[in-house]
């Protein structure tokens, strides 16, 4: 067949008739039939399941509705108010306390909240001693709400010079203290609910024997 096609093409060329190059004309073609053994039957795939379909989407189109929960997922039910109250009654929380600590707390609360109670006023005094250490206004712990002090000697006579009253860091002539000229008075009073210790207030001066006399309201 290939020879006849070539001969026809050569004859057409000799007679000046154009030839269709690179093509097999329908008139010159021959159908090819494959034997049955070479034809493979195509089987369509089985039905696919388990994928997300439009019916399994949430309203916003982003989630999948779970209709069956796995066996290891437990549905939790919140307890009722009655159940919580019953649990608290059956198992009350432990509170660590003692009678002594409770009494101390009660005393402190009463002291802070109770109205001031009038008490007798107490007299006291301190003098400048030889040596660099300032003298405390009281020899031991002494709490007061209010104290009025006057710069005089123990006998009530006038001081020779200025005396200074301050805290434990008291230094003569420092600005962080109370400076009392001879005969001058000063009142120190805490805010409501507070107190101060006269033992922590110090007094000093340049002249031995000078001092302060005071009267205070104890707690």
C-alpha positions as CSV (number, residue, x, y, z in Angstrom):
1,X,0.0,0.0,0.0
2,X,2.8,2.4,0.8
3,X,4.3,1.6,-2.7
4,X,1.0,2.6,-4.5
5,X,0.8,5.8,-2.5
6,X,4.3,6.7,-3.5
7,X,3.7,5.8,-7.1
8,X,0.6,8.0,-7.2
9,X,2.5,10.9,-5.7
10,X,5.3,10.5,-8.3
11,X,2.7,10.4,-11.1
12,X,0.9,13.5,-9.8
13,X,4.2,15.3,-9.6
14,X,5.1,14.4,-13.1
15,X,1.8,15.6,-14.4
16,X,2.0,18.9,-12.3
17,X,-0.7,17.9,-9.8
18,X,0.0,19.0,-6.2
19,X,0.4,16.3,-3.6
20,X,-0.8,16.4,0.0
21,X,2.4,16.0,1.9
22,X,2.5,14.5,5.4
23,X,-1.1,13.5,5.3
24,X,-2.9,10.2,4.6
25,X,-5.9,11.0,2.4
26,X,-9.2,9.5,3.4
27,X,-9.5,7.8,0.1
28,X,-6.1,6.1,0.6
29,X,-6.5,5.2,4.3
30,X,-7.4,1.9,5.7
31,X,-9.2,1.5,9.1
32,X,-7.3,-0.5,11.8
33,X,-9.3,-2.7,14.0
34,X,-7.7,-3.9,17.3
35,X,-8.4,-7.5,18.3
36,X,-10.6,-8.1,21.3
37,X,-7.6,-9.3,23.4
38,X,-5.9,-5.9,23.2
39,X,-9.0,-3.9,24.5
40,X,-9.0,-3.5,28.3
41,X,-12.3,-2.9,29.9
42,X,-12.4,0.2,32.1
43,X,-14.1,-0.3,35.5
44,X,-15.6,2.8,37.2
45,X,-14.3,3.5,40.8
46,X,-16.4,2.3,43.7
47,X,-18.5,4.8,45.7
48,X,-16.3,7.2,47.9
49,X,-17.5,7.8,51.4
50,X,-16.3,9.7,54.5
51,X,-15.5,13.0,52.7
52,X,-17.1,16.4,53.6
53,X,-20.2,17.1,51.5
54,X,-22.3,20.2,51.4
55,X,-24.8,18.5,53.7
56,X,-22.1,18.1,56.4
57,X,-21.0,21.8,56.5
58,X,-21.9,24.3,59.1
59,X,-23.8,27.4,58.2
60,X,-20.6,29.3,57.6
61,X,-19.2,26.6,55.4
62,X,-16.0,26.0,57.4
63,X,-16.8,23.3,59.9
64,X,-18.1,19.7,59.8
65,X,-21.0,18.6,61.9
66,X,-20.0,15.7,64.1
67,X,-23.1,13.5,64.5
68,X,-21.2,10.5,66.1
69,X,-18.7,11.1,69.0
70,X,-15.8,8.7,69.5
71,X,-16.2,6.2,72.3
72,X,-13.5,7.9,74.5
73,X,-15.3,11.3,74.5
74,X,-17.4,11.9,77.6
75,X,-20.2,14.5,77.7
76,X,-19.6,16.7,80.8
77,X,-22.6,17.9,82.8
78,X,-22.0,21.1,85.0
79,X,-22.9,20.6,88.6
80,X,-26.0,22.3,90.1
81,X,-25.8,24.9,92.7
82,X,-27.3,22.5,95.2
83,X,-24.6,19.9,94.5
84,X,-21.8,22.6,95.0
85,X,-23.4,23.7,98.3
86,X,-23.7,20.1,99.5
87,X,-20.0,19.5,98.7
88,X,-18.9,22.5,100.6
89,X,-20.9,21.4,103.7
90,X,-19.6,17.9,103.5
91,X,-16.0,19.0,103.0
92,X,-15.5,22.4,104.6
93,X,-12.1,24.1,103.9
94,X,-9.6,23.9,106.7
95,X,-8.8,27.2,108.3
96,X,-5.5,27.3,110.3
97,X,-6.0,29.4,113.4
98,X,-5.4,29.4,117.1
99,X,-7.1,31.0,120.1
100,X,-4.1,33.1,120.8
101,X,-3.7,34.4,117.2
102,X,-7.4,35.1,117.0
103,X,-7.3,37.1,120.2
104,X,-4.3,39.1,119.1
105,X,-6.1,39.9,115.8
106,X,-9.2,40.9,117.6
107,X,-7.2,43.2,120.0
108,X,-5.5,44.9,117.1
109,X,-8.8,45.4,115.3
110,X,-10.4,46.9,118.4
111,X,-7.4,49.2,118.9
112,X,-7.6,50.5,115.3
113,X,-11.4,50.9,115.0
114,X,-12.5,51.8,118.5
115,X,-13.1,55.4,119.5
116,X,-10.2,57.0,121.5
117,X,-10.6,56.4,125.2
118,X,-9.5,59.1,127.6
119,X,-6.6,58.1,129.7
120,X,-4.5,59.7,132.3
121,X,-1.6,61.8,131.0
122,X,1.9,60.7,132.1
123,X,4.9,62.9,132.7
124,X,8.4,62.2,131.6
125,X,11.7,63.8,130.7
126,X,15.2,63.3,129.3
127,X,18.5,65.2,129.7
128,X,21.6,65.6,127.6
129,X,24.3,63.3,128.9
130,X,28.0,63.3,128.4
131,X,29.1,61.3,125.3
132,X,28.1,61.2,121.7
133,X,25.0,59.0,122.0
134,X,21.6,60.8,122.0
135,X,19.3,60.0,124.9
136,X,15.9,58.4,124.3
137,X,12.8,60.2,125.5
138,X,11.8,57.0,127.3
139,X,14.1,54.3,128.7
140,X,11.9,51.4,127.3
141,X,9.1,50.8,124.8
142,X,6.5,53.4,125.5
143,X,3.6,53.9,123.1
144,X,1.7,57.2,122.9
145,X,-0.9,58.9,120.7
146,X,0.2,62.4,121.6
147,X,3.1,64.1,123.4
148,X,3.8,67.7,124.4
149,X,7.4,68.6,125.1
150,X,9.1,71.7,126.5
151,X,12.9,72.5,126.4
152,X,13.7,72.8,130.1
153,X,16.1,71.0,132.5
154,X,15.0,68.3,134.8
155,X,14.5,70.8,137.7
156,X,12.3,72.9,135.5
157,X,14.9,75.6,135.0
158,X,15.7,77.0,131.5
159,X,18.2,75.3,129.3
160,X,21.5,76.8,128.4
161,X,21.2,76.2,124.7
162,X,19.2,74.5,121.9
163,X,18.2,70.9,122.2
164,X,17.3,68.6,119.3
165,X,14.7,65.8,119.0
166,X,14.6,63.2,116.2
167,X,14.8,59.6,115.4
168,X,17.7,57.1,116.0
169,X,19.7,58.8,113.3
170,X,19.6,62.1,115.2
171,X,22.7,64.4,114.7
172,X,23.1,67.8,116.3
173,X,22.3,70.7,114.1
174,X,20.9,68.5,111.4
175,X,17.8,69.8,109.6
176,X,16.0,66.4,109.9
177,X,15.0,67.0,113.5
178,X,13.0,69.3,115.8
179,X,15.1,72.2,117.2
180,X,13.9,73.6,120.5
181,X,15.3,76.8,121.9
182,X,15.3,77.2,125.8
183,X,11.7,77.3,127.0
184,X,10.2,76.4,123.6
185,X,7.4,73.8,123.4
186,X,6.4,71.3,120.6
187,X,3.4,68.9,120.2
188,X,3.8,65.6,118.4
189,X,0.5,63.8,117.6
190,X,-0.1,60.8,115.4
191,X,-3.0,60.4,112.9
192,X,-6.1,58.6,114.0
193,X,-5.4,54.9,114.6
194,X,-1.7,55.3,114.8
195,X,0.9,55.4,117.6
196,X,4.5,56.1,118.1
197,X,7.2,54.8,120.5
198,X,8.9,57.4,122.8
199,X,11.8,55.0,123.2
200,X,12.6,55.5,119.4
201,X,12.6,59.3,119.8
202,X,16.1,60.7,120.7
203,X,17.2,64.0,122.3
204,X,20.6,65.6,122.3
205,X,22.2,69.0,122.7
206,X,25.5,70.8,123.0
207,X,25.2,71.4,126.8
208,X,25.2,68.6,129.3
209,X,22.3,68.9,131.7
210,X,19.9,70.5,129.2
211,X,16.9,68.5,128.4
212,X,13.1,68.3,127.7
213,X,10.2,67.7,130.0
214,X,7.1,66.1,128.3
215,X,3.6,64.9,129.0
216,X,2.0,62.2,126.9
217,X,-1.2,60.3,126.5
218,X,-0.4,56.6,126.6
219,X,-2.2,53.8,124.7
